[in-house]
Amino acid sequence: MNSEIVKESLRKFSEVVSFNYPAIGWYFSPEEIDDSFVYQKDRWVCMFMYLKMVTKQGKRIRFSEDNGKACTGSTEYFGFGELEDDGGVFLAETERFFKNLELSKAYTRESATLIQPPKEKYLYMEQLEMVDKNREIEVVNIFPADLTNLTKLVTLSGYDSTASLMDNVLIPNCSGCQSVFTLPYNEKFQEHPRSIVGFMEPMVRNFVPEDMVSFSLPSTRFVEMANNIEGSFLDKNFSNPKGF
């Protein structure tokens, strides 16, 4: 979806939903865009160590198959490399996110089915408002200010549902990078795209602010939901009842 259309949808959302961090847009490109940040790869780092560079400083981060010694999550889950098969050891015995090796291995197998191949050599994340007008946005991350505003987004996700009335938002047990790109990008290819609530990984919580929760979805669905605001419970002309 063209970035200008997505930005207009963000403005519609901003009139009725409060956010505490700038929205992020993800897009592919065959080119190395000038002034893009590439995080250090000569030592282990997590991409979320640099999230403030995007939300606070307006930097753009570039991802590709070049990973070095950094966490392999962004390379593998963004489709630039094969998922590493360590027999389930890392998730089950190092991080202890799964009770045993079999569960960990099953998680890796399931994860592999949700990864879409990258459209270009590079993937970028950038503040949505700063993305060039000619870019095609694939995924949008927004950050509701509190539970009340998260509630608004969850309810709007089901407002026009024709499939399942109560299965429109997923809170997955997954890595941070899966939650902000892999899963919402995969939803783009589904008949009824769901929204993804993310940053529910204990490791990632070490690197993001306490009040930051991501709400992510394909750009096409983001625009659809913005267009549904008028006439819904979020319509500024509607007086939402506080009691009965």
N, C-alpha and C positions, 0 to 999 in steps of 0.2 A: 504494500500500500504506500502510495506517495507520501513523503514526509509532511508536506503541507496539509494534506487531508488529516493525517494523524494528529498534527499539532492543533488543528481546529477542534478536533474531538477532545483533546486534552483541555482546551479552554472551556468546552461545554462541561466537562467533569469538574473543573476547578470552581465553577459557579455553585456547585451543590455538594461537593465532597472536599474535605480538607486534607491536605498532604503536608508532611513535615520534611520531605526531601524532594528534590527535583526528579521528575520522571526521566527514565532512561529508555533510549531506543537502540535496537540492535539491527545491524544491516551488513550485508556481504559486499565485497568489492574485490576486483582483480588487482587493484593498485595499492601501493604503499602510500597512504595519505600522509602528507607532511605533518610534522609536529605530533604524531601519534605516539603514545607511550607504550613501550614494550617492557613488561616487568622483568627483573633480573632472573637469569636462568643458570647462573653459576652456583646457586645454592637453592635449598628448598624454600619456596615461598608459596603462599596461597593467593589467588587472584583477589580475594576480598581484603587482603592487606592494603590494597590500592584503591578500594572503592571510594574513599574520601576524595581521591584525586578527581574522580568523575563528579561526585555530588557537590563537593565544596569548591574545587578549583576549576571545574569545567574542562578537565583533560579528557582526551579520547584514548581508549585502550584498544590495542590491536591484538588479535589472536590468530594463530596459524599452527601448522604442524611442527614448527620449531619450538621445542619445549625445554630442552636442556635438563637441568636438575630440579626444575620447578615441579609443583604438584601436577600430576598428569591429568587431573580432572578436566581442565579446560580443553586439553588436546583431544582426549578420548570422548568425552561427552558432547563436544561440539562437532564431532565427526571427522576430525583431522587425523585420527589414528585409531588403531584397534584397541579395544579394552584389554588391559593387561590381565592375564590369567595367573594369579598367584595361589590358586587353590583355596581362595577365601580367607587366607591368613590375615591380611591387613584389616579387613572389616570385622572379623570375628575375634582375633587375638590381639591385634595392636590397638585398634580403636574400641573394640568390644561393643560394636553397634548391633551385632547379631549374636545369638546365643551359641551357635555352633557353625562349623565350616560348611555344612550342607545348606543352611539358610543363607549364608554369605554367598556361596556359589550360585544359588538360585536367584539371589538378588542381582548378581552380575549378568546372569543369562537374561533375566527380564529387562534389565537396563539396556542391553544390546538391542533389543527389539524396538526401543523407543528413540533410538538415535537416527536422525535423518542426515544424509550426506550433505556436506557444505556446497553451496551453489557457486562459490568462488574461492580463490586462494586465501583470502583474508576475511575475518569477521571482526566487526567493530562494535563497541558499546560506547555510547556518548549521551550526554544530556539531550533529551529529545528536542528541546527548544533550540539547540545549537547545531542540529544535524542539517546539512546542506539540503536545500529545497528539492534537489533532483534525486535524492537517495530514496530507495525503496525500503521502508521499515518492515522487518519481519516480526519482531516481538517488542512489546512494550512492558516495562516494569514501572509500576506506580507504588507509592508508599503511604498508605492511609495513616492519618495522624493519630488515631486511637481506635479502640474497639467499636465505637459508634460509627465511625466512618468505614471501617472494615465491614461492618454489618450492612451498610448501604450498598457496598460493592457486591457482597455475597447475594443480597436480595435482588439486585438488578441483574445479576448473572442468570437468575432463574425466571426473570420477568417474562421473557418471550419463549420459554422452553417448549419445544414440541416433542422432546424425547423423554427425558426423565425430569420430573418436577423437583426432585430433591438430590440430584447428582450432577450439579452444574459447577461445583467448586471442589477442587481436590487439595487436600493438605497431605502431601506425600512424605513418607519417610525416605528422604533422598539427600544427596549432597546439595550444597548451596548452588553450585554451578548448574546442576540439573534443574533446580527449581526456578532459576531466573531465565534460562534459555532452552535447555534440552527438552523439557516437558512442554512448556508453552509453544515451542516451535513445532513439536510433534503434533500438538493439538490443531495446528493449522491444517493438517492433512486429514483430519477427522470430519465426519459428517456433522457432528454437533460438538464444536470445540468447547472445552471447559476452561475455567480460570484456575490458576495455580497459586496457592498461598505458600510462600517460601521462607527460607532462612530458618528452617526447623531442624537444622543439623547442629549438634552441640559444638563441634569444632568451629564452624563458621561464626557462632555467637561470640567467639573470642575476638572477632575482627570487625563486627558491625555494631552500631549503637544499640543500646538496650531497647529503645523505642522504635527500632526499624524492623518492619515486617514487609515483605514484598508481596505484591499482588500482580501476577504476570499473565499475559494472554497474547494470542496472535494479534497483529495489528488490525486485521480484517474484523476480528471479533470486537476489538476495542472500539472501532468506529461504529459497529452495529450497536453496541451498548450505549455509546454516547448519543446516537440517534434515537434511542429508546427513552432517554431521560424525559423529553417532553411527553406529557400525558401519563407518566408514571407517578409513583409516590414521591419522587424527587423533583417533580415539576414545581417550579417556584410559585406557580399560580394555584397550587393545591395545598389546602390546609390540612395537614396530616393530623388525624385525631389523636389526642393524648390519653384518652380514656373513654369509657362507655357508660 
